[in-house]
Amino acid sequence: MISNKFITTTLALFLGASIYAQEVETQETIDFSADRPGASTGTDITGKYKLMFETGFGFERDLYEGADSKTYTLNTSLLRFGLSDNAELRFQIDEQTQEEDGESVSGICPMIVGSKLKIFDGYKAIPKIGLLCNLVLPTGKSEFKSDYVSPQIYLLFDNELTDKLSLGYNVGGEWDGNTANATTFAAICLGYSITDKFGAFIENYDYFHSEHKPVWLTEFGVSWQVAPRVQVDLAGDLNLKCPDKNYAISFGLAWLIN
């Protein structure tokens, strides 16, 4: 069940975005590149000494494997700080409510710290290349956290197909902090710039593990840069094999603070 805190926080964020969008815009060219929405991650990093704040809310329902599982992401908060021209530091912490077969647990998820590196700027058909490395710390609600620190490593690729069309793809490995077996993550994303301020995307992604069947979820969404430093977004996920049993929706905001 969505709490009053969730509703209040949501309204405050979007009210703040609306007010900010009404401010007088300068002629300054701002390099703005958010990592949301979407399951995949782009190669772009936050500018040197710049601070980006990204937050969002979402709902996911999964009946694919029998149990009725619902996840409410009440607040996902990611801070990105440009450490240099080729690296950024990242800090993320989420708040969730998980329900399954009538039982519910709420709390703070494990803290994630990491870095994204720019490896290659791309040349013609050769894609941009980046590397994202995270550590998931055994913190937060006891039902959510693992026994040990768990690493996540992803290779990131981007191809500019045209002035408006881009293709991004990721591949990586994630460990759960409890076993030595890794889960492989793969994603491919097609993005389209409708205008300078509006964008749309569609992507396929999945997590591959020996104990689970591959699903290949499809996500699609839009983003709107309401001000030079503020973007809002809306996205939805579907399991195309059984869309009535496995789906999600999310919306959020990205703010380049300085």
SERO-55209 format. One line per 10 residues: their letters; for each residue x, y, z of C-alpha. Coordinates in steps of 0.05 Angstrom, whole numbers, always signed. Each point is the difference from the previous one (the first is absolute). Example, Ala and Ser with C-alpha at 12.3 -4.5 7.8 and 13.67 -1.06 7.14 Angstrom:
REM SERO-55209
as = +246/-90/+156 | +27/+69/-13
REM end
This chain:
REM SERO-55209
misnkfittt = +0/+0/+0 | +28/+68/-20 | +13/+44/+61 | -16/+73/+11 | +75/+11/+2 | +5/-26/-71 | -56/+45/-25 | +28/+62/+35 | +71/-11/-25 | -25/-11/-71
lalflgasiy = -41/+64/+0 | +57/+39/+30 | +50/-24/-53 | -45/+15/-59 | -22/+67/+29 | +74/+18/+7 | +13/-21/-72 | -58/+42/-24 | +23/+62/+38 | +71/-9/-24
aqevetqeti = -24/-7/-72 | -33/+69/+5 | +64/+34/+19 | +35/+43/-52 | +45/-44/-42 | +69/+26/-19 | +35/-10/-66 | +51/-45/+33 | +9/-67/-34 | -7/-54/+53
dfsadrpgas = +26/-70/-9 | -57/-41/+29 | -1/-76/-2 | -43/-39/+50 | +7/-75/+12 | -75/-8/+7 | -48/-24/-24 | +14/-71/-22 | +35/-63/+25 | +61/+11/-44
tgtditgkyk = +53/+53/+15 | +31/+48/-50 | +74/+15/-7 | -5/+75/+15 | +26/+25/+67 | -16/+61/+41 | +43/+61/-16 | +62/+13/+42 | -19/+25/+70 | -74/-2/-19
lmfetgfgfe = -52/-33/+45 | -60/-37/-28 | -59/-24/+42 | -47/-52/-29 | -62/-27/+36 | -60/-41/-19 | -60/-41/+22 | -27/-64/-28 | -45/-60/+6 | +13/-71/-24
rdlyegadsk = -45/-61/+1 | +26/-71/-14 | -45/-60/-6 | +46/-34/-50 | +24/-56/+46 | -64/-10/+39 | +6/+44/+62 | -34/+68/-2 | +58/+47/+13 | -7/+76/+2
tytlntsllr = +57/+50/+9 | -12/+74/+14 | +63/+42/-8 | -19/+60/+43 | +64/+37/-13 | +63/-17/-39 | +54/+52/+8 | +64/+2/-41 | +54/+53/+8 | +52/+6/-56
fglsdnaelr = +62/+45/+9 | +48/+15/-56 | +69/-16/+28 | +38/+14/-65 | -12/+4/-75 | -1/-75/-3 | -29/-24/+66 | -59/+11/+47 | -16/-24/+70 | -68/-29/+16
fqideqtqee = -41/-11/+63 | -69/-32/+0 | -50/-18/+53 | -72/-24/-10 | -62/-9/+43 | -47/-56/-17 | -62/-38/+22 | -4/-72/-22 | -64/-41/+4 | -7/-74/-14
dgesvsgicp = -61/-44/+13 | -29/+48/+51 | +65/+13/+38 | +35/+67/-3 | +68/+28/+19 | +24/+73/-7 | +66/+33/+10 | +65/+27/-28 | +36/-42/-52 | +75/-12/+2
mivgsklkif = +43/+60/-16 | +36/+0/-67 | +66/+37/-12 | +38/-1/-65 | +32/+35/-59 | -12/+8/-74 | +60/+8/-46 | +5/+26/-71 | +46/-46/-38 | -8/+20/-73
dgykaipkig = -38/+57/-34 | -18/-40/-62 | +20/+8/-72 | -46/-11/-60 | -29/-71/+8 | +42/-13/+63 | -44/+13/+60 | +12/+43/+61 | +23/-46/+56 | -8/+8/+75
llcnlvlptg = +7/-41/+63 | -46/+1/+60 | +24/-32/+65 | -43/-3/+63 | +4/-29/+69 | -65/-19/+35 | +12/+7/+75 | -34/-45/+52 | -41/+57/+30 | -73/+17/+7
ksefksdyvs = -60/-43/+18 | +21/-70/+22 | -48/-33/-49 | +32/+37/-58 | +74/-3/+15 | +51/-54/-17 | +53/-31/+45 | +59/+31/-36 | +19/+57/-46 | -22/-18/-70
pqiyllfdne = +32/+29/-64 | -33/+20/-65 | +40/+11/-64 | -28/+23/-67 | +29/+17/-68 | -38/+56/-33 | -4/+16/-74 | -33/+55/-41 | -6/+10/-76 | -26/+65/-31
ltdklslgyn = -38/-27/-60 | -26/+68/-24 | -8/+69/+30 | -64/-24/+34 | +8/-75/+7 | +47/-36/+48 | +13/-72/+19 | +25/-19/+69 | +17/-68/+28 | +27/-28/+66
vggewdgnta = +27/-65/+24 | +24/-15/+71 | +1/-44/+61 | -33/+7/+68 | +13/-39/+64 | -52/-6/+55 | +48/+2/+59 | -22/-69/+24 | +27/-48/-52 | +58/-2/-49
nattfaaicl = -46/-7/-60 | -8/+62/-43 | -61/+24/-37 | +12/+26/-71 | -36/+63/-21 | -10/+19/-73 | -39/+58/-31 | -8/+33/-67 | -34/+68/-7 | -23/+42/-60
gysitdkfga = -7/+74/+15 | -32/+55/-42 | +4/+75/+10 | -69/+26/-19 | +22/+72/+12 | +56/+33/+39 | -42/-8/+63 | -40/-64/-12 | +28/-70/-7 | -27/-71/-5
fienydyfhs = +30/-69/+6 | -14/-74/-3 | +45/-54/+28 | +4/-74/+15 | +37/-26/+61 | +6/-60/+45 | +39/-32/+57 | +27/-69/-16 | +11/-50/+56 | +6/-76/+0
ehkpvwltef = -60/-5/+47 | -47/+43/-40 | -29/+0/-70 | +17/+61/-43 | -58/+48/-8 | +23/+59/-43 | -41/+57/+27 | -18/+57/-47 | +2/+72/+26 | -23/+63/-35
gvswqvaprv = -6/+71/+22 | +8/+75/-11 | +40/+56/+31 | -12/+75/+0 | +53/+52/+17 | -46/+51/+33 | +58/+48/+15 | +74/+3/-18 | +18/-40/+63 | -64/-40/+13
qvdlagdlnl = -29/-61/-35 | -63/-40/+16 | -15/-69/-27 | -52/-56/-5 | +13/-73/-17 | -34/-67/-1 | +25/-73/-1 | -35/-61/-29 | +15/-74/-4 | -26/-11/-71
kcpdknyais = -11/-74/+13 | -51/+16/+54 | -11/+75/+6 | -57/-9/+49 | +45/-36/+50 | +64/+39/-2 | +0/+76/-9 | +26/+64/+31 | -7/+75/-4 | +47/+55/+24
fglawlin = +7/+75/-2 | +54/+46/+25 | +43/+61/-4 | +73/+18/-14 | +30/+66/+24 | +69/+26/-17 | +11/+39/+64 | +60/+43/-22
REM end
